Amino acid sequence: MSNTRKKYLVTGGAGYVGSVVAAHLLEAGHQVTVLDDLSTGHRAGVPAGAEFIEGRVQDAAKWLDPSYAAVLHFAASSQVGESVVRPEKYWANNVGGTTDLLAAMRDAGVRTLVFSSTAATYGEPDQVPITETAATAPTNPYGATKLAVDHMISGECAAHGLAAVSLRYFNVAGAYGAYGERHDPESHLIPLVLQVAQGRRETISVYGDDYPTPDGTCVRDYIHVADLAEAHLLALDAAASHEHLICNLGNGNGFSVREVVETVRRVTGHPVPETAAPRRGGDPAVLVASAERAKERLGWRPSRTDLAGIVADAWEFAQRRESE
């Protein structure tokens, strides 16, 4: 990343991924403003040294001005299950919020955007690993709203010269020092299994054990949150006027639910009881990313690809939270 000190607005920077990216920007010597309404983010997630504004992304025009070099946009509603029962919330927050943000950026003359997108834009893939040319067919409103935002950004780039990169994450995991997952309710597998190891949850439900995978459980691509953060900094340098670059971020290999559970047992030294449960509708057997475009266009190389290391970092953070 460029060594020139710059000023960045990080929307949703009190959340899991946003906080780790904000920390990386600060460590690189940049000036960071975090904008978050704390509806799902946490004040403790805002890194020391960042300016904090408690506010909604819909109101970004109040604070955005030409002194900002770029916006990194994480503010969104992101629970798949909730999106099915409250789709209106997701269209208002994710699409409406980004519409307002793009208008604020246009008015302020801020012409670079890095957008937190998702593998949920693809839906159930025809083949894996999934490339950026795969068909986009979201199976829930969350994925549909993120895809709609990607279309909006493409139009903004073509019409108004925005330089934008959308990063489509697969399963983000791990922690970075004081910054990790604080979701409530928690829906991600690794922190859920760690809650069992901590004694905060009696058992982990394994949804389906008859998938066409080596051990019958679903396989997912886990990416360390610090590797993910590094991709965002590289994306700032790669963004080019009038171009909307879309890159998948993943390790390119997958781990099954059972492998995750076994790894948690090994890393923590605690028992993790399992409960067999029926398959969940819409759960593909395998979701694994091809990150070749990110490697080629961003120069990105994930270095924390070992599942035990990812789990160990998440376990350290979970224990830290327990003692807070």
Backbone torsions as a table, in degrees:
resi	resn	phi	psi	omega
1	MET	NA	149.6	179.5
2	SER	-55.6	140.5	-180.0
3	ASN	-81.1	-8.1	179.6
4	THR	-67.5	130.6	179.2
5	ARG	-70.7	126.6	-178.9
6	LYS	-130.8	168.4	-178.9
7	LYS	-112.7	129.2	-176.1
8	TYR	-127.4	142.3	171.0
9	LEU	-98.9	126.0	178.5
10	VAL	-114.1	104.1	177.7
11	THR	-80.5	137.9	-176.2
12	GLY	71.3	26.0	-175.2
13	GLY	-77.4	0.6	173.8
14	ALA	-97.9	1.8	177.4
15	GLY	-89.3	-176.2	-173.6
16	TYR	-59.0	-65.1	-176.3
17	VAL	-71.5	-41.8	-178.6
18	GLY	-58.4	-39.3	-179.2
19	SER	-66.8	-38.6	-179.8
20	VAL	-70.0	-38.9	176.9
21	VAL	-65.5	-43.3	178.1
22	ALA	-59.0	-41.2	178.7
23	ALA	-63.0	-41.5	179.1
24	HIS	-65.6	-38.7	177.8
25	LEU	-63.2	-42.4	178.2
26	LEU	-63.7	-42.7	179.8
27	GLU	-63.4	-28.2	178.4
28	ALA	-81.9	0.7	174.8
29	GLY	94.4	12.0	-176.9
30	HIS	-92.7	165.9	175.8
31	GLN	-95.9	130.5	-172.2
32	VAL	-127.3	131.5	169.6
33	THR	-114.7	124.6	177.4
34	VAL	-98.7	126.0	175.0
35	LEU	-112.8	116.8	-176.3
36	ASP	-154.1	137.7	179.6
37	ASP	-90.3	0.4	177.6
38	LEU	62.1	21.1	176.3
39	SER	-69.7	-35.2	173.0
40	THR	-129.2	-14.9	176.3
41	GLY	-81.1	175.9	-175.8
42	HIS	-134.9	135.4	179.6
43	ARG	-56.7	-34.0	179.5
44	ALA	-66.9	-15.8	179.4
45	GLY	-84.2	-9.9	179.9
46	VAL	-79.1	118.6	-176.1
47	PRO	-64.2	144.6	174.3
48	ALA	-59.9	134.9	-178.9
49	GLY	103.0	-15.8	177.1
50	ALA	-90.6	141.4	169.7
51	GLU	-73.7	137.8	-178.9
52	PHE	-117.7	128.8	173.7
53	ILE	-118.2	118.4	174.9
54	GLU	-84.6	105.8	-176.4
55	GLY	-169.9	171.4	-176.5
56	ARG	-93.9	148.4	178.6
57	VAL	-63.4	-27.9	177.5
58	GLN	-60.5	-21.3	-177.9
59	ASP	-106.9	20.3	-175.9
60	ALA	-57.3	-26.5	-178.7
61	ALA	-61.2	-22.4	178.6
62	LYS	-65.1	-28.3	-171.3
63	TRP	-119.5	-20.8	-176.3
64	LEU	-76.2	132.7	178.9
65	ASP	-146.5	173.6	-173.9
66	PRO	-64.5	-8.2	179.8
67	SER	-73.2	-14.8	179.8
68	TYR	-83.2	131.8	178.2
69	ALA	-78.8	-29.7	-176.5
70	ALA	-167.4	166.2	172.9
71	VAL	-117.9	134.9	170.1
72	LEU	-110.9	117.4	-164.2
73	HIS	-109.4	105.7	178.6
74	PHE	-113.6	-14.6	-173.4
75	ALA	-63.6	117.8	-178.8
76	ALA	-171.3	157.0	166.6
77	SER	-84.0	136.5	-166.9
78	SER	-137.7	15.5	179.1
79	GLN	-93.5	115.3	-176.3
80	VAL	-57.2	-49.0	-177.4
81	GLY	-60.9	-43.5	179.4
82	GLU	-63.8	-34.9	-178.2
83	SER	-63.4	-26.9	-179.9
84	VAL	-73.3	-37.2	-177.6
85	VAL	-94.5	-18.7	177.8
86	ARG	-131.7	59.3	-177.1
87	PRO	-60.0	-32.1	-177.7
88	GLU	-60.8	-35.3	177.9
89	LYS	-62.9	-39.2	-175.7
90	TYR	-74.2	-38.4	176.4
91	TRP	-68.1	-38.7	-179.6
92	ALA	-68.6	-47.5	-175.4
93	ASN	-75.5	-49.4	-171.1
94	ASN	-79.4	-46.3	-178.8
95	VAL	-85.7	-49.5	179.4
96	GLY	-62.0	-43.0	179.2
97	GLY	-61.5	-41.2	-179.5
98	THR	-72.0	-34.3	175.1
99	THR	-57.3	-45.6	179.6
100	ASP	-67.1	-38.5	179.6
101	LEU	-65.0	-44.9	179.7
102	LEU	-61.5	-38.5	177.9
103	ALA	-65.1	-41.2	178.8
104	ALA	-64.4	-40.4	178.1
105	MET	-64.9	-40.4	179.9
106	ARG	-63.1	-45.2	-178.0
107	ASP	-67.0	-34.0	-177.6
108	ALA	-87.0	-8.9	-178.7
109	GLY	75.9	21.9	176.4
110	VAL	-89.5	115.3	-165.5
111	ARG	-114.5	18.2	177.3
112	THR	-131.9	133.9	-177.3
113	LEU	-137.7	134.0	167.4
114	VAL	-115.8	122.9	-172.1
115	PHE	-111.0	133.6	176.3
116	SER	-81.9	96.0	178.1
117	SER	-99.5	-161.4	-170.9
118	THR	-157.1	152.7	173.9
119	ALA	-67.7	-13.9	177.9
120	ALA	-64.6	-13.0	175.7
121	THR	-66.5	-23.5	-176.7
122	TYR	-84.6	-25.7	-175.1
123	GLY	71.7	-140.5	-180.0
124	GLU	-90.1	114.1	-171.6
125	PRO	-74.3	150.6	174.5
126	ASP	-77.4	-30.2	178.8
127	GLN	-152.4	155.9	177.1
128	VAL	-127.8	152.9	-0.8
129	PRO	-67.3	152.6	-175.5
130	ILE	-83.7	126.3	175.8
131	THR	-102.7	168.3	-178.8
132	GLU	-68.3	-14.4	178.1
133	THR	-88.8	-1.3	178.3
134	ALA	-63.6	153.1	177.9
135	ALA	-61.9	140.4	176.0
136	THR	-100.8	114.2	-178.6
137	ALA	-143.9	74.2	-176.4
138	PRO	-57.7	146.1	-178.8
139	THR	-104.6	6.2	179.4
140	ASN	-153.3	161.0	-178.8
141	PRO	-60.9	-32.1	177.2
142	TYR	-57.5	-53.0	178.9
143	GLY	-62.4	-37.0	-179.7
144	ALA	-65.1	-39.6	179.9
145	THR	-69.1	-37.3	178.3
146	LYS	-66.6	-38.3	177.2
147	LEU	-66.7	-40.0	177.4
148	ALA	-59.9	-40.0	178.7
149	VAL	-65.4	-40.4	176.6
150	ASP	-59.0	-40.6	177.1
151	HIS	-64.7	-40.8	177.7
152	MET	-59.3	-44.2	-178.0
153	ILE	-64.5	-40.7	178.0
154	SER	-58.2	-43.6	178.7
155	GLY	-65.1	-38.9	179.0
156	GLU	-64.5	-39.1	178.8
157	CYS	-64.9	-46.2	-177.3
158	ALA	-66.7	-42.0	-173.5
159	ALA	-85.1	-34.6	-169.2
160	HIS	-125.4	10.8	172.9
161	GLY	74.7	17.8	176.7
162	LEU	-62.4	143.6	171.7
163	ALA	-104.8	115.3	-171.0
164	ALA	-138.0	145.7	172.9
165	VAL	-130.4	124.6	172.2
166	SER	-101.1	129.6	179.8
167	LEU	-110.8	115.0	-178.3
168	ARG	-94.4	105.9	-176.7
169	TYR	-81.5	152.2	167.3
170	PHE	-99.6	-130.0	-175.2
171	ASN	-89.8	106.7	-179.8
172	VAL	-81.4	138.0	-176.2
173	ALA	-151.7	177.8	179.6
174	GLY	83.9	-171.9	179.9
175	ALA	-149.2	165.5	-179.4
176	TYR	-131.6	91.3	-177.7
177	GLY	60.3	-119.1	-176.6
178	ALA	-82.4	2.8	-174.2
179	TYR	-116.1	119.9	-178.8
180	GLY	-157.7	-164.3	-174.6
181	GLU	-79.0	126.9	177.6
182	ARG	-128.8	31.4	-174.9
183	HIS	-66.2	144.3	176.2
184	ASP	-143.6	105.6	4.2
185	PRO	-77.2	156.6	177.4
186	GLU	-84.0	136.6	-179.5
187	SER	-128.3	-5.3	-175.7
188	HIS	-89.8	143.4	-169.5
189	LEU	-62.2	-51.1	-172.6
190	ILE	-60.6	-50.5	177.2
191	PRO	-63.1	-30.7	177.0
192	LEU	-65.6	-43.8	179.0
193	VAL	-66.2	-36.8	177.8
194	LEU	-65.2	-32.6	175.9
195	GLN	-62.9	-34.8	175.6
196	VAL	-66.4	-44.2	179.0
197	ALA	-61.3	-32.1	179.2
198	GLN	-79.5	-11.2	-175.6
199	GLY	84.1	10.6	-179.9
200	ARG	-86.9	-12.8	-179.9
201	ARG	-141.4	138.9	-172.7
202	GLU	-72.8	-37.2	-172.8
203	THR	-154.0	161.7	173.6
204	ILE	-108.3	129.4	178.5
205	SER	-82.8	129.3	176.2
206	VAL	-105.2	109.5	-173.4
207	TYR	-86.9	92.4	177.7
208	GLY	92.3	127.2	176.5
209	ASP	-129.7	22.7	-178.2
210	ASP	-125.3	27.0	176.6
211	TYR	-75.8	157.1	178.2
212	PRO	-77.1	62.1	178.5
213	THR	-128.5	166.4	-175.6
214	PRO	-53.5	-37.9	179.8
215	ASP	-115.3	9.8	175.5
216	GLY	87.0	-7.4	179.3
217	THR	-105.3	160.3	-176.1
218	CYS	-60.0	146.0	178.9
219	VAL	-112.4	131.6	-179.9
220	ARG	-132.8	155.0	-179.4
221	ASP	-94.3	112.5	-178.8
222	TYR	-100.7	129.8	-179.7
223	ILE	-120.5	133.4	-179.6
224	HIS	-69.0	137.2	-175.4
225	VAL	-61.6	-28.8	178.0
226	ALA	-72.6	-37.0	173.4
227	ASP	-61.8	-40.7	178.9
228	LEU	-60.9	-44.6	-179.4
229	ALA	-61.2	-41.7	179.6
230	GLU	-61.3	-34.4	177.5
231	ALA	-63.8	-35.0	179.3
232	HIS	-66.0	-40.0	178.4
233	LEU	-66.6	-39.1	176.7
234	LEU	-65.8	-35.4	-179.4
235	ALA	-64.5	-33.7	178.0
236	LEU	-59.6	-38.2	179.0
237	ASP	-76.2	-30.1	-175.3
238	ALA	-82.7	-18.0	-176.2
239	ALA	-62.8	134.0	-177.8
240	ALA	-129.9	140.5	-178.1
241	SER	-53.8	138.1	179.2
242	HIS	69.2	6.3	179.3
243	GLU	-115.6	135.9	171.2
244	HIS	-112.5	102.8	-179.3
245	LEU	-92.2	127.8	178.0
246	ILE	-113.9	125.4	-178.9
247	CYS	-130.3	134.1	169.8
248	ASN	-77.6	144.9	174.2
249	LEU	-124.2	118.0	176.8
250	GLY	-166.4	176.0	-179.8
251	ASN	-85.5	-17.3	-178.9
252	GLY	85.4	0.6	171.9
253	ASN	-140.0	163.4	-172.5
254	GLY	-122.9	160.3	174.6
255	PHE	-127.1	139.3	-178.5
256	SER	-80.4	163.9	176.0
257	VAL	-56.3	-43.9	-178.8
258	ARG	-65.8	-36.6	176.3
259	GLU	-63.5	-39.5	177.8
260	VAL	-62.5	-46.5	-178.7
261	VAL	-62.0	-45.4	179.7
262	GLU	-63.0	-38.9	179.7
263	THR	-66.1	-40.1	177.0
264	VAL	-62.3	-42.7	177.8
265	ARG	-58.8	-44.0	-176.5
266	ARG	-69.2	-43.5	-176.3
267	VAL	-70.4	-41.4	-174.0
268	THR	-89.0	-24.5	-175.1
269	GLY	74.4	14.1	-178.8
270	HIS	-110.9	151.2	175.0
271	PRO	-70.9	147.1	177.6
272	VAL	-132.8	91.7	178.4
273	PRO	-63.0	143.0	178.2
274	GLU	-111.7	150.4	171.8
275	THR	-126.1	124.6	177.7
276	ALA	-71.9	135.1	-179.5
277	ALA	-136.8	156.5	179.4
278	PRO	-64.1	158.4	173.2
279	ARG	-55.6	148.3	172.0
280	ARG	-93.9	140.6	178.8
281	GLY	-61.0	136.8	176.0
282	GLY	83.4	7.2	177.7
283	ASP	-88.9	104.7	176.4
284	PRO	-65.4	153.3	-179.4
285	ALA	-64.9	-43.0	-174.9
286	VAL	-136.2	130.1	171.0
287	LEU	-129.5	106.8	-179.6
288	VAL	-133.8	139.2	-175.3
289	ALA	-93.4	147.3	159.7
290	SER	-96.7	118.6	179.9
291	ALA	-105.3	23.8	-176.9
292	GLU	-62.5	-38.1	-179.4
293	ARG	-65.9	-40.4	178.4
294	ALA	-63.7	-37.7	178.7
295	LYS	-67.0	-40.3	-177.2
296	GLU	-75.5	-47.2	-172.8
297	ARG	-87.0	-33.5	-177.7
298	LEU	-99.3	-18.2	-173.0
299	GLY	73.7	28.1	-173.7
300	TRP	-89.5	133.6	176.6
301	ARG	-135.4	106.3	178.3
302	PRO	-64.3	135.7	-176.7
303	SER	-116.0	-8.9	-177.2
304	ARG	-112.0	62.7	-170.4
305	THR	-96.3	-4.1	-178.8
306	ASP	-78.5	124.9	-176.5
307	LEU	-61.2	-39.5	-179.6
308	ALA	-62.4	-38.2	177.8
309	GLY	-67.0	-41.1	177.7
310	ILE	-61.2	-46.8	-179.8
311	VAL	-64.8	-40.5	-179.0
312	ALA	-61.6	-41.7	178.2
313	ASP	-65.0	-42.1	178.8
314	ALA	-65.9	-36.5	179.5
315	TRP	-66.6	-41.8	177.9
316	GLU	-61.2	-42.4	179.0
317	PHE	-66.6	-41.4	180.0
318	ALA	-61.8	-38.6	177.8
319	GLN	-69.8	-37.4	177.1
320	ARG	-61.0	-44.0	179.8
321	ARG	-63.9	-37.2	-178.6
322	GLU	-63.7	-29.1	-177.6
323	SER	-93.5	-0.9	-179.5
324	GLU	-68.5	NA	NA
